[in-house]
Amino acid sequence: MSGNGRLAGRVALVTGAGGEIGGAIAQRFAAEGAKVVIADINEANANATAEAVRKAGGAAVAQVTDVSRG
């Protein structure tokens, strides 16, 4: 993953990133140079997506989040 992409120097918060669509979005943001916060209600899925981003050369952290709660 490139640190020189269109999103270099930015942070992206992706909710639902433990799922297929959210995970793909997180991967793409990381590929464009963003540091990504992987937010999902399922801790195992969030961690797996964050690890996949890191293995591909991106920067990511997992955060357990339930956006349905205020």
Secondary structure, 3 states (H helix, E strand, C coil): CCCCCCCCCCEEEEECCCCHHHHHHHHHHHHCCCEEEEEECCHHHHHHHHHHHHHCCCEEEEEECCCCCC
